[in-house]
Amino acid sequence: MSSPEKSGLYNLSNRSFRLRGTRITEAQAKATQLFWDEFGIVPDHPIVPSEIFPNSEKVIMEIGTGMGEATAEIARNFPETGFFALEVHRPGIGSLLARINEFELTNLRLINEDARIVLSEYMPDQCLDAVHLYFPDPWHKKKHWKRRIVQRDFVDLIYRKLKPGGHIHIATDWQDYANYMKKVFLEHSAFDGGIVERPDWRPLTKFEGKGLRKDHNVTDFTYTLKS
């Protein structure tokens, strides 16, 4: 079995995620062992969405799926859409694989790699209908802002990988990061959009609910490629 943690990305000095502890439950480990070969991808060759999801009407990539509760729910509600789920943390990978099995999903694949590497090195241009980015690490200290995933180079990557008319949907519960994201997209000439209401199809996760109970304001953005 190809190991999902042997992707080499942990050597990145300017990564946009924190490698939290690798403590994994027995159930998560078992799900990884049983289902990774069928639903997991360790990119070592080009990823062609039309080959992986030949019958899907659309293809969406979610970057940073956490424990996968929202990812699996969305995939279950949109069976005609193919979903790539990018996650680097072993507990989250195991948890999402368990949900794939529980919901009997056939339209979802996990990729264990940093998003910038996947997008720049393994995905063809104009191959995605949408990108989802929910609650990325805000790196709240100013000296760490360079580690935030939403930067000009990231938006350039998204621009190249989206199909004409494609969009990115983002959610954050960190107001400073929301302001930062808005500024980055305003300075990019290829996108139109801004703040939107949380769509009904985006589930409220335990993580989001915890933030709301702490009076965090959640901001959703949608930015669409200009025609």
LOZARO-426888 format. One record per residue: x, y, z of N, C-alpha, C in turn; residue in three letters; residue number from 1. Coordinates in nm, 4 decimals, decimal comma. Each point is the difference from the previous one (the first is absolute). Example, Ala and Ser with C-alpha at 12.3 -4.5 7.8 and 13.67 -1.06 7.14 Angstrom:
LOZARO-426888
      n.c1      n.c2      n.c3     ca.c1     ca.c2     ca.c3      c.c1      c.c2      c.c3  rest   nr
    1,3190   -0,5690    0,7800   -0,0890    0,1190    0,0000    0,0900    0,1200    0,0000   Ala    1
   -0,0350    0,1050   -0,0720    0,0820    0,1190    0,0060   -0,0770    0,1090    0,0730   Ser    2
This chain:
LOZARO-426888
      n.c1      n.c2      n.c3     ca.c1     ca.c2     ca.c3      c.c1      c.c2      c.c3  rest   nr
    0,0849   -0,1203    0,0000   -0,0849    0,1203    0,0000    0,0875    0,1240    0,0000   Met    1
   -0,0313    0,0960   -0,0851    0,0732    0,1257   -0,0019   -0,0323    0,0786    0,1258   Ser    2
    0,1011    0,0411    0,0733   -0,0224    0,0695    0,1267   -0,0393    0,1441   -0,0242   Ser    3
   -0,1125    0,0459    0,0567   -0,0440    0,1374   -0,0242    0,0869    0,1044    0,0643   Pro    4
    0,0878   -0,0368    0,0931    0,0830    0,1013    0,0640    0,1383    0,0121   -0,0624   Glu    5
    0,0271   -0,0758   -0,1056    0,1324    0,0035   -0,0600    0,0026    0,0858   -0,1254   Lys    6
   -0,0518    0,1181    0,0081   -0,0065    0,0856   -0,1181    0,1125    0,1014   -0,0066   Ser    7
    0,0806    0,0112    0,1053    0,1148    0,0875   -0,0035   -0,0276    0,1450    0,0274   Gly    8
   -0,1259    0,0387    0,0189   -0,0306    0,1416    0,0135    0,0420    0,0554    0,1349   Leu    9
    0,0292   -0,0853    0,0968    0,0297    0,0476    0,1340    0,1339    0,0732    0,0082   Tyr   10
    0,0752    0,0011   -0,1074    0,1254    0,0741   -0,0026   -0,0190    0,1454   -0,0429   Asn   11
   -0,1213    0,0374   -0,0372   -0,0230    0,1368   -0,0451    0,0172    0,0972    0,1154   Leu   12
    0,0775    0,1044   -0,0213    0,0264    0,0961    0,1065   -0,1043    0,1110    0,0055   Ser   13
   -0,0766    0,0148   -0,1081   -0,0968    0,1096   -0,0064   -0,1400   -0,0525   -0,0270   Asn   14
   -0,0305   -0,1159    0,0563   -0,1290   -0,0619   -0,0253   -0,1113    0,0817    0,0651   Arg   15
   -0,1212   -0,0190   -0,0508   -0,1140    0,0785    0,0466   -0,0799   -0,0722    0,1070   Ser   16
    0,0488   -0,1130    0,0492   -0,0699   -0,0759    0,1017    0,0958   -0,0345    0,1126   Phe   17
   -0,0548   -0,0285    0,1159    0,0794   -0,0473    0,1129   -0,0159   -0,1509    0,0081   Arg   18
    0,1101   -0,0694    0,0169   -0,0094   -0,1441    0,0204   -0,0308   -0,0269    0,1461   Leu   19
   -0,1269   -0,0236    0,0260   -0,0406   -0,0313    0,1360    0,0446   -0,1420    0,0342   Arg   20
   -0,0254   -0,0408    0,1225    0,0392   -0,1327    0,0434   -0,0600   -0,1083   -0,0884   Gly   21
    0,0706   -0,1075   -0,0165   -0,0442   -0,1074   -0,0876   -0,0751   -0,1082    0,0768   Thr   22
   -0,0492    0,0338    0,1181   -0,0767   -0,0960    0,0774   -0,1243   -0,0403   -0,0788   Arg   23
   -0,0169   -0,1270   -0,0197   -0,1073   -0,0501   -0,0844   -0,0742   -0,1098    0,0752   Ile   24
   -0,1311   -0,0003   -0,0096   -0,0785   -0,0990    0,0709    0,0085   -0,1345   -0,0716   Thr   25
   -0,0405   -0,1027    0,0707   -0,0002   -0,1334   -0,0594   -0,0930   -0,0057   -0,1203   Glu   26
   -0,1155    0,0658    0,0112   -0,0958   -0,0002   -0,1113    0,0559    0,0733   -0,1220   Ala   27
    0,0681    0,1127    0,0230    0,0590    0,0752   -0,1109    0,1111   -0,0794   -0,0671   Gln   28
    0,0824   -0,0666    0,0803    0,1081   -0,0816   -0,0541   -0,0557   -0,1160   -0,0820   Ala   29
   -0,1059   -0,0612    0,0506   -0,0609   -0,1126   -0,0707   -0,0596    0,0455   -0,1322   Lys   30
   -0,0679    0,1150    0,0007   -0,0593    0,0522   -0,1232    0,1080    0,0301   -0,1038   Ala   31
    0,1117    0,0557    0,0449    0,1108    0,0286   -0,0908    0,0537   -0,1287   -0,0608   Thr   32
    0,0171   -0,1004    0,0832    0,0519   -0,1282   -0,0475   -0,0946   -0,0659   -0,1004   Gln   33
   -0,1300    0,0093    0,0263   -0,0976   -0,0698   -0,0827   -0,0333    0,0734   -0,1299   Leu   34
   -0,0016    0,1352    0,0038   -0,0600    0,0731   -0,1108    0,0940    0,0935   -0,0746   Phe   35
    0,1227    0,0190    0,0513    0,0892    0,0949   -0,0668    0,0308   -0,0399   -0,1436   Trp   36
    0,0285   -0,1279   -0,0239    0,0378   -0,0419   -0,1350   -0,1105    0,0271   -0,1021   Asp   37
   -0,1248   -0,0054    0,0442   -0,1112    0,0217   -0,0919   -0,0294    0,1479   -0,0220   Glu   38
    0,0121    0,0804    0,1054   -0,0444    0,1388   -0,0084    0,1122    0,1029    0,0164   Phe   39
    0,1211   -0,0446    0,0307    0,1094    0,0928    0,0236    0,0926    0,0163   -0,1187   Gly   40
    0,0595    0,1183   -0,0099    0,0951    0,0310   -0,1061    0,1244    0,0620    0,0621   Ile   41
    0,1154   -0,0613   -0,0220    0,1286    0,0642    0,0288    0,0555    0,0428   -0,1346   Val   42
   -0,0015    0,1284   -0,0316    0,0342    0,0422   -0,1361    0,1464   -0,0260   -0,0344   Pro   43
    0,0196   -0,0839   -0,0975    0,1330   -0,0222   -0,0560   -0,0063    0,0004   -0,1523   Asp   44
   -0,1149    0,0422   -0,0529   -0,0216    0,0124   -0,1438   -0,1159    0,0971   -0,0205   His   45
   -0,0195    0,0513   -0,1206   -0,1083    0,0955   -0,0226   -0,1364   -0,0556    0,0394   Pro   46
   -0,0806    0,0848    0,0619   -0,1356   -0,0366    0,0397   -0,0957    0,0579   -0,1042   Ile   47
   -0,0720   -0,0868   -0,0685   -0,0911    0,0429   -0,1054   -0,1433   -0,0199    0,0492   Val   48
   -0,0684    0,1077    0,0401   -0,1344   -0,0144    0,0573   -0,0980   -0,0756   -0,0885   Pro   49
    0,0060    0,0213   -0,1301   -0,0951   -0,0661   -0,0895    0,0194   -0,1509   -0,0027   Ser   50
    0,1192   -0,0477    0,0349    0,0249   -0,1438    0,0061   -0,0449   -0,0581    0,1338   Glu   51
    0,0149    0,0775    0,1060   -0,0379   -0,0479    0,1333   -0,1507    0,0068    0,0199   Ile   52
   -0,0624    0,1043   -0,0552   -0,1452    0,0175    0,0108   -0,0608    0,0112   -0,1399   Phe   53
    0,0024   -0,1077   -0,0777   -0,0431    0,0101   -0,1405   -0,1477    0,0321   -0,0176   Pro   54
   -0,0826   -0,0292    0,1000   -0,1438    0,0212   -0,0136   -0,0513    0,1206    0,0780   Asn   55
    0,0909    0,0763    0,0578   -0,0416    0,1137    0,0821   -0,0280    0,1225   -0,0855   Ser   56
   -0,1056    0,0711    0,0368   -0,0353    0,1220   -0,0714    0,0962    0,1130    0,0334   Glu   57
    0,0472    0,0042    0,1255    0,0932    0,1018    0,0445    0,1072   -0,0650    0,0876   Lys   58
    0,1119    0,0721    0,0175    0,1068   -0,0456    0,0891    0,0374    0,1155    0,0925   Val   59
   -0,0002   -0,0288    0,1300    0,0295    0,1002    0,1018    0,1141   -0,0492    0,0874   Ile   60
    0,0877    0,0897    0,0382    0,1094   -0,0320    0,0915   -0,0218    0,0739    0,1312   Met   61
    0,0049   -0,0736    0,1107   -0,0024    0,0628    0,1317    0,1390   -0,0090    0,0601   Glu   62
    0,0507    0,1126    0,0463    0,1345    0,0077    0,0558   -0,0088    0,0075    0,1515   Ile   63
    0,0538   -0,1006    0,0670   -0,0027   -0,0045    0,1451   -0,1359   -0,0437    0,0506   Gly   64
   -0,0230   -0,1302    0,0079   -0,1336   -0,0513    0,0310   -0,0222   -0,0251    0,1490   Thr   65
    0,1014    0,0222    0,0823   -0,0168   -0,0236    0,1429   -0,0364   -0,1450    0,0262   Gly   66
   -0,1036   -0,0220    0,0805   -0,0442   -0,1357    0,0299   -0,0970   -0,0529   -0,1052   Met   67
   -0,0316    0,0800   -0,0992   -0,0729   -0,0487   -0,1163   -0,1508   -0,0041    0,0112   Gly   68
   -0,0566    0,0516    0,1091   -0,1452   -0,0102    0,0160   -0,0747    0,0792   -0,1070   Glu   69
    0,0427    0,1246   -0,0250   -0,0664    0,0806   -0,1026    0,0288   -0,0547   -0,1393   Ala   70
    0,1229   -0,0421   -0,0221    0,0409   -0,0529   -0,1306   -0,0863   -0,1175   -0,0410   Thr   71
   -0,0148   -0,0963    0,0900   -0,0789   -0,1192   -0,0302   -0,1471    0,0338   -0,0199   Ala   72
   -0,0515    0,0919    0,0802   -0,1413    0,0376   -0,0110   -0,0272    0,0672   -0,1336   Glu   73
    0,0896    0,0898   -0,0417   -0,0179    0,0670   -0,1286    0,0079   -0,1005   -0,1139   Ile   74
    0,0982   -0,0899    0,0056    0,0145   -0,1007   -0,1051   -0,1232   -0,0905   -0,0073   Ala   75
   -0,0562   -0,0327    0,1157   -0,1205   -0,0842    0,0022   -0,1187    0,0731   -0,0614   Arg   76
   -0,0081    0,1316    0,0199   -0,1127    0,0775   -0,0515    0,0135    0,0358   -0,1471   Asn   77
    0,1227   -0,0147   -0,0554    0,0229    0,0318   -0,1414    0,0695   -0,1182   -0,0680   Phe   78
   -0,0712   -0,1112   -0,0173    0,0624   -0,1207   -0,0551    0,0441    0,0145   -0,1450   Pro   79
   -0,0540    0,0994   -0,0690    0,0375    0,0192   -0,1401    0,1315    0,0771   -0,0151   Glu   80
    0,0565    0,0463    0,1119    0,1235    0,0781    0,0006    0,1140   -0,0831    0,0569   Thr   81
    0,1168    0,0089   -0,0632    0,1195   -0,0653    0,0529    0,0746    0,0952    0,0922   Gly   82
    0,0504   -0,0529    0,1121    0,0668    0,0833    0,0996    0,1410   -0,0515    0,0288   Phe   83
    0,0970    0,0899   -0,0076    0,1338   -0,0250    0,0518    0,0099    0,0643    0,1376   Phe   84
    0,0416   -0,0764    0,0992    0,0148    0,0506    0,1360    0,1472   -0,0022    0,0374   Ala   85
    0,0586    0,1184    0,0233    0,1410    0,0099    0,0359    0,0137    0,0118    0,1511   Leu   86
    0,0757   -0,0905    0,0593    0,0218    0,0024    0,1440    0,1369   -0,0606    0,0303   Glu   87
    0,0705    0,0574    0,0981    0,1346   -0,0476    0,0334    0,0073   -0,0663    0,1368   Val   88
   -0,1044    0,0102    0,0799    0,0045   -0,0537    0,1354   -0,0623   -0,1390    0,0046   His   89
    0,0725   -0,0952    0,0575   -0,0422   -0,1397    0,0003   -0,1360   -0,0230    0,0664   Arg   90
   -0,0300    0,0623    0,1161   -0,1326   -0,0226    0,0585   -0,1134    0,0438   -0,0927   Pro   91
    0,0183    0,1145   -0,0665   -0,1025    0,0473   -0,0924   -0,0177   -0,0923   -0,1183   Gly   92
    0,1107   -0,0533   -0,0516   -0,0065   -0,0940   -0,1114   -0,0782   -0,1244    0,0407   Ile   93
    0,0342   -0,0554    0,1165   -0,0694   -0,1191    0,0463   -0,1475    0,0242    0,0250   Gly   94
   -0,0312    0,1162    0,0579   -0,1394    0,0335    0,0288   -0,0815    0,0135   -0,1278   Ser   95
    0,0558    0,0660   -0,1009   -0,0736    0,0176   -0,1255   -0,0152   -0,1334   -0,0732   Leu   96
    0,1023   -0,0840    0,0033   -0,0117   -0,1318   -0,0630   -0,1112   -0,0816    0,0652   Leu   97
   -0,0126    0,0103    0,1318   -0,1086   -0,0705    0,0687   -0,1359    0,0513   -0,0461   Ala   98
   -0,0112    0,1309   -0,0204   -0,1267    0,0573   -0,0458   -0,0299   -0,0406   -0,1446   Arg   99
    0,1029   -0,0073   -0,0826   -0,0197   -0,0467   -0,1375   -0,0606   -0,1393    0,0005   Ile  100
    0,0531   -0,0857    0,0861   -0,0528   -0,1354    0,0096   -0,1415   -0,0008    0,0575   Asn  101
   -0,0221    0,0789    0,1043   -0,1321    0,0038    0,0640   -0,1074    0,0474   -0,0969   Glu  102
    0,0305    0,1032   -0,0794   -0,0977    0,0573   -0,0918    0,0010   -0,0681   -0,1372   Phe  103
    0,0917   -0,0952   -0,0186    0,0133   -0,0722   -0,1273    0,0229    0,0968   -0,1161   Glu  104
    0,0917    0,0928    0,0212    0,0290    0,1007   -0,1009    0,0928   -0,0563   -0,1078   Leu  105
   -0,0271    0,0354   -0,1229    0,0869   -0,0391   -0,1115    0,0572    0,1218   -0,0721   Thr  106
   -0,0384    0,1189    0,0436    0,0354    0,1230   -0,0717    0,0995    0,0863    0,0772   Asn  107
    0,0805   -0,0609    0,0848    0,0937    0,0765    0,0822    0,1345   -0,0722    0,0059   Leu  108
    0,1086    0,0757   -0,0194    0,1361   -0,0541    0,0102    0,0835    0,0919    0,0887   Arg  109
    0,0825   -0,0593    0,0832    0,0885    0,0756    0,0883    0,1384    0,0130   -0,0632   Leu  110
    0,0598    0,1169    0,0176    0,1376    0,0233   -0,0425    0,0783    0,0460    0,1220   Ile  111
    0,1071   -0,0713    0,0313    0,0824    0,0306    0,1165    0,1218    0,0801   -0,0451   Asn  112
   -0,0188    0,1300   -0,0136    0,1094    0,0847   -0,0464   -0,0369    0,1462    0,0206   Glu  113
    0,0995    0,0855    0,0026   -0,0208    0,1431    0,0100   -0,0710    0,0513   -0,1251   Asp  114
   -0,0962    0,0886    0,0198   -0,0838    0,0472   -0,1100    0,0812    0,0673   -0,1102   Ala  115
    0,0969    0,0809    0,0384    0,0783    0,0699   -0,1023    0,0757   -0,0982   -0,0886   Arg  116
    0,0509   -0,1067    0,0588    0,0724   -0,1004   -0,0776   -0,0950   -0,0726   -0,0943   Ile  117
   -0,1154   -0,0400    0,0515   -0,0971   -0,0704   -0,0832   -0,0430    0,0864   -0,1175   Val  118
   -0,0356    0,1242    0,0277   -0,0505    0,0876   -0,1047    0,1067    0,0348   -0,1026   Leu  119
    0,1199    0,0284    0,0457    0,1037    0,0473   -0,0918    0,0675   -0,1125   -0,0780   Ser  120
    0,0092   -0,1191    0,0594    0,0792   -0,1065   -0,0618   -0,0812   -0,1155   -0,0562   Glu  121
   -0,1234   -0,0193    0,0460   -0,0706   -0,1233   -0,0358   -0,1366    0,0197   -0,0642   Tyr  122
   -0,0561    0,1198    0,0095   -0,1330    0,0227   -0,0570    0,0108    0,0805   -0,1291   Met  123
   -0,0706   -0,0415   -0,1059    0,0023    0,0791   -0,1240   -0,0735    0,1317    0,0174   Pro  124
    0,0283    0,0951   -0,0850   -0,0702    0,1273    0,0034   -0,1454   -0,0192   -0,0425   Asp  125
   -0,0857    0,0879    0,0514   -0,1424    0,0037   -0,0345   -0,0673   -0,1367    0,0164   Gln  126
    0,0236   -0,0626    0,1163   -0,0561   -0,1333    0,0229   -0,1033   -0,0035    0,1117   Cys  127
   -0,0159    0,1102    0,0759   -0,0889    0,0012    0,1153   -0,1154    0,0968   -0,0200   Leu  128
   -0,1180   -0,0421    0,0419   -0,1162    0,0889   -0,0045   -0,0048    0,0917    0,1214   Asp  129
    0,0554   -0,0470    0,1118   -0,0012    0,0809    0,1220    0,1072   -0,0490    0,0955   Ala  130
    0,0375    0,0878    0,0907    0,0908   -0,0324    0,1102   -0,0683    0,0422    0,1295   Val  131
    0,0048   -0,0867    0,0993   -0,0518    0,0322    0,1333    0,1163    0,0118    0,0967   His  132
   -0,0023    0,1048    0,0797    0,1049    0,0236    0,0998   -0,0680    0,0462    0,1281   Leu  133
   -0,0172   -0,0923    0,0937   -0,0767    0,0280    0,1202    0,0875    0,0016    0,1244   Tyr  134
    0,0027    0,1143    0,0647    0,0681    0,0201    0,1276    0,1491   -0,0366   -0,0051   Phe  135
    0,0729    0,0589   -0,0962    0,1450   -0,0210   -0,0023    0,0660    0,0648    0,1205   Pro  136
    0,1173   -0,0481    0,0349    0,0743    0,0537    0,1143    0,0194    0,1506   -0,0191   Asp  137
   -0,0450    0,0834    0,0962    0,0114    0,1457   -0,0178    0,1389    0,0555    0,0252   Pro  138
    0,0887   -0,0802    0,0629    0,1341    0,0510    0,0327   -0,0121    0,1433    0,0512   Trp  139
   -0,0605    0,0135    0,1179   -0,0424    0,1316    0,0454    0,1131    0,0961    0,0355   His  140
    0,1202   -0,0516    0,0296    0,1124    0,0906    0,0264    0,0492    0,0609   -0,1314   Lys  141
    0,0192    0,1298   -0,0023    0,0356    0,0685   -0,1240    0,1278   -0,0546   -0,0615   Lys  142
    0,0948   -0,0424    0,0824    0,1259   -0,0519   -0,0529   -0,0200   -0,1313   -0,0750   Lys  143
   -0,1174   -0,0631    0,0191   -0,0293   -0,1263   -0,0670   -0,0971    0,0162   -0,1165   His  144
   -0,0403    0,1217   -0,0321   -0,0981    0,0187   -0,1059    0,0468   -0,0565   -0,1340   Trp  145
    0,1306   -0,0049   -0,0206    0,0523   -0,0555   -0,1252   -0,0343   -0,1477   -0,0151   Lys  146
   -0,0387   -0,0646    0,1105   -0,0374   -0,1407   -0,0053   -0,1473   -0,0210   -0,0354   Arg  147
   -0,0790    0,1041    0,0016   -0,1408   -0,0141   -0,0355   -0,0129   -0,0509   -0,1432   Arg  148
   -0,0919   -0,0923   -0,0193   -0,0126   -0,0593   -0,1326   -0,0525    0,0994   -0,1026   Ile  149
   -0,0879    0,0918    0,0431   -0,0539    0,0972   -0,0952    0,1006    0,1119   -0,0181   Val  150
    0,0766   -0,0124   -0,1056    0,0989    0,0984   -0,0418   -0,0146    0,0192   -0,1506   Gln  151
    0,0688    0,0982   -0,0546   -0,0109    0,0261   -0,1444    0,0393   -0,1226   -0,0818   Arg  152
    0,1067   -0,0710    0,0388    0,0437   -0,1152   -0,0792   -0,1036   -0,1126    0,0042   Asp  153
   -0,0676   -0,0162    0,1149   -0,1043   -0,1007    0,0103   -0,1184    0,0361   -0,0889   Phe  154
   -0,0410    0,1265    0,0015   -0,1115    0,0435   -0,0838    0,0362   -0,0151   -0,1478   Val  155
    0,1242    0,0244   -0,0352    0,0460   -0,0239   -0,1379   -0,0175   -0,1466   -0,0383   Asp  156
    0,0347   -0,0898    0,0923   -0,0160   -0,1437   -0,0245   -0,1469   -0,0358   -0,0214   Leu  157
   -0,0857    0,0515    0,0880   -0,1427   -0,0274   -0,0127   -0,0515    0,0511   -0,1343   Ile  158
    0,0431    0,1183   -0,0379   -0,0394    0,0578   -0,1290    0,0341   -0,0943   -0,1152   Tyr  159
    0,1176   -0,0594    0,0042    0,0436   -0,0890   -0,1080   -0,0755   -0,1324   -0,0008   Arg  160
   -0,0382   -0,0491    0,1160   -0,0589   -0,1341    0,0077   -0,1512   -0,0010   -0,0173   Lys  161
   -0,0660    0,1138    0,0215   -0,1448    0,0050   -0,0171   -0,0380    0,0046   -0,1478   Leu  162
   -0,1101   -0,0653   -0,0306   -0,0573    0,0117   -0,1333   -0,0601    0,1397   -0,0168   Lys  163
   -0,0220    0,0454   -0,1218   -0,0682    0,1281   -0,0194   -0,1326    0,0027    0,0758   Pro  164
   -0,0225    0,1065    0,0744   -0,1212    0,0103    0,0803    0,0072   -0,0711    0,1334   Gly  165
    0,1131   -0,0626    0,0297    0,0170   -0,0696    0,1272    0,0134    0,0970    0,1165   Gly  166
   -0,0065   -0,0552    0,1220    0,0039    0,0876    0,1167    0,0709   -0,0669    0,1166   His  167
    0,0361    0,0803    0,0977    0,0520   -0,0484    0,1270   -0,0922    0,0480    0,1110   Ile  168
   -0,0345   -0,0909    0,0891   -0,0847    0,0328    0,1147    0,0834   -0,0174    0,1261   His  169
    0,0037    0,1040    0,0825    0,0860    0,0041    0,1185   -0,0846    0,0320    0,1224   Ile  170
    0,0381   -0,0587    0,1133   -0,0613    0,0378    0,1272    0,1084    0,0115    0,1059   Ala  171
   -0,0108    0,1018    0,0848    0,0939    0,0186    0,1105   -0,0734    0,0593    0,1194   Thr  172
    0,0456   -0,0350    0,1195   -0,0587    0,0592    0,1208    0,0975    0,0962    0,0667   Asp  173
    0,1001    0,0440   -0,0765    0,0997    0,0936    0,0521   -0,0134    0,1297   -0,0780   Trp  174
   -0,0520    0,1051    0,0630   -0,0347    0,1215   -0,0720    0,1206    0,0646   -0,0675   Gln  175
    0,1128   -0,0003    0,0668    0,1192    0,0583   -0,0596    0,0386   -0,0725   -0,1282   Asp  176
   -0,0131   -0,1325    0,0027    0,0320   -0,0780   -0,1194   -0,1031    0,0277   -0,1097   Tyr  177
   -0,1256    0,0170    0,0373   -0,1024    0,0343   -0,0983    0,0348    0,1313   -0,0711   Ala  178
    0,0430    0,0989    0,0763    0,0399    0,1275   -0,0597    0,1203   -0,0180   -0,0920   Asn  179
    0,0919   -0,0847    0,0429    0,1210   -0,0286   -0,0782   -0,0373   -0,0677   -0,1328   Tyr  180
   -0,0876   -0,1000    0,0076   -0,0445   -0,0700   -0,1213   -0,0663    0,0965   -0,0975   Met  181
   -0,0880    0,0845    0,0536   -0,0714    0,0956   -0,0842    0,0975    0,0898   -0,0749   Lys  182
    0,1042    0,0447    0,0684    0,0999    0,0859   -0,0613    0,0747   -0,0730   -0,1118   Lys  183
    0,0384   -0,1260    0,0252    0,0730   -0,0777   -0,1005   -0,0829   -0,0154   -0,1268   Val  184
   -0,1288   -0,0336    0,0147   -0,0838   -0,0208   -0,1177   -0,0353    0,1315   -0,0693   Phe  185
   -0,0144    0,1072    0,0752   -0,0277    0,1291   -0,0624    0,1157    0,0448   -0,0895   Leu  186
    0,1209   -0,0401    0,0388    0,1183    0,0389   -0,0763    0,0257   -0,0922   -0,1187   Glu  187
   -0,0817   -0,1045   -0,0151    0,0159   -0,0922   -0,1130   -0,1059    0,0311   -0,1049   His  188
    0,0414    0,0260   -0,1205   -0,0920    0,0487   -0,1031   -0,0865   -0,1094   -0,0623   Ser  189
    0,0259   -0,1271    0,0313   -0,0698   -0,1085   -0,0690   -0,1310   -0,0412    0,0659   Ala  190
   -0,0275    0,0514    0,1212   -0,1155   -0,0483    0,0759   -0,0985    0,1120    0,0316   Phe  191
   -0,1279   -0,0378    0,0016   -0,1073    0,0834    0,0539   -0,0607   -0,0730    0,1195   Asp  192
   -0,0481    0,0761    0,0969   -0,0679   -0,0649    0,1113    0,0219    0,0728    0,1297   Gly  193
   -0,0259   -0,0722    0,1100    0,0148    0,0579    0,1321   -0,0749   -0,0817    0,1029   Gly  194
   -0,0453    0,0662    0,1048   -0,0668   -0,0669    0,1113   -0,1387   -0,0479   -0,0422   Ile  195
   -0,0332   -0,1228    0,0404   -0,1317   -0,0579   -0,0270   -0,0537   -0,0642    0,1276   Val  196
   -0,1285   -0,0289    0,0025   -0,0591   -0,0766    0,1091    0,0473   -0,1455   -0,0090   Glu  197
    0,0093   -0,0665    0,1154    0,0353   -0,1420   -0,0029   -0,1060   -0,0750   -0,0797   Arg  198
    0,0402   -0,0691   -0,1073   -0,0991   -0,0736   -0,0789   -0,0560   -0,1177    0,0792   Pro  199
   -0,1231   -0,0361   -0,0298   -0,0663   -0,1081    0,0725    0,0749   -0,1322   -0,0143   Asp  200
    0,0706   -0,0172   -0,1114    0,0652   -0,1285   -0,0235    0,1324   -0,0138    0,0763   Trp  201
    0,0520    0,1095    0,0595    0,1234   -0,0133    0,0791   -0,0387   -0,0331    0,1441   Arg  202
    0,0263   -0,1222    0,0453   -0,0431   -0,0401    0,1341    0,0723    0,0789    0,1094   Pro  203
   -0,0688    0,0175    0,1097    0,0591    0,0600    0,1189    0,0765   -0,1086    0,0743   Leu  204
    0,1323    0,0117    0,0070    0,0817   -0,1034    0,0622    0,0148    0,0245    0,1500   Thr  205
    0,0509   -0,1013    0,0702    0,0267    0,0150    0,1424    0,1002    0,1131    0,0241   Lys  206
    0,1019    0,0089   -0,0857    0,1001    0,1052    0,0125   -0,0648    0,1380   -0,0121   Phe  207
   -0,0854    0,0161   -0,1000   -0,0659    0,1289   -0,0206   -0,0941    0,0317    0,1151   Glu  208
   -0,0733   -0,1016    0,0448   -0,0911    0,0206    0,1113    0,0725    0,0426    0,1267   Gly  209
    0,1167   -0,0572    0,0235    0,0806    0,0382    0,1159    0,0404    0,1463   -0,0084   Lys  210
    0,0399    0,0436   -0,1193    0,0366    0,1396   -0,0183   -0,1174    0,0944    0,0204   Gly  211
   -0,1167   -0,0395   -0,0499   -0,1189    0,0838    0,0159   -0,0378    0,0142    0,1470   Leu  212
    0,0187   -0,1066    0,0758   -0,0298    0,0074    0,1441    0,0964    0,0928    0,0727   Arg  213
    0,1154    0,0250   -0,0614    0,0964    0,0950    0,0556   -0,0188    0,1392   -0,0598   Lys  214
   -0,1122    0,0191   -0,0693   -0,0345    0,1285   -0,0620    0,0927    0,0368   -0,1154   Asp  215
    0,0575   -0,0992   -0,0663    0,0772    0,0265   -0,1203   -0,0966    0,0281   -0,1150   His  216
    0,0313    0,0983   -0,0804   -0,0781    0,0272   -0,1203    0,0546   -0,0820   -0,1156   Asn  217
   -0,0861   -0,0756   -0,0651    0,0418   -0,0801   -0,1151   -0,0315    0,0769   -0,1277   Val  218
    0,1004    0,0138   -0,0851   -0,0151    0,0708   -0,1269    0,0159   -0,0974   -0,1151   Thr  219
   -0,0979   -0,0030   -0,0891    0,0086   -0,0780   -0,1235    0,0284    0,0946   -0,1162   Asp  220
    0,0886   -0,0440   -0,0882    0,0290    0,0730   -0,1235   -0,0226   -0,0925   -0,1192   Phe  221
   -0,0452    0,0571   -0,1093    0,0043   -0,0680   -0,1289    0,0618    0,0943   -0,1020   Thr  222
    0,1031   -0,0492   -0,0672    0,0649    0,0765   -0,1062   -0,0038   -0,0831   -0,1283   Tyr  223
   -0,0542    0,0609   -0,1055   -0,0214   -0,0673   -0,1274    0,0893    0,0605   -0,1069   Thr  224
    0,0537   -0,0864   -0,0871    0,0817    0,0498   -0,1105   -0,0825    0,0911   -0,0900   Leu  225
    0,0573    0,1126   -0,0332   -0,0668    0,0905   -0,0931   -0,0068   -0,0631   -0,1386   Lys  226
   -0,1089    0,0261   -0,0702   -0,0150   -0,0538   -0,1348    0,0764    0,0855   -0,1001   Ser  227
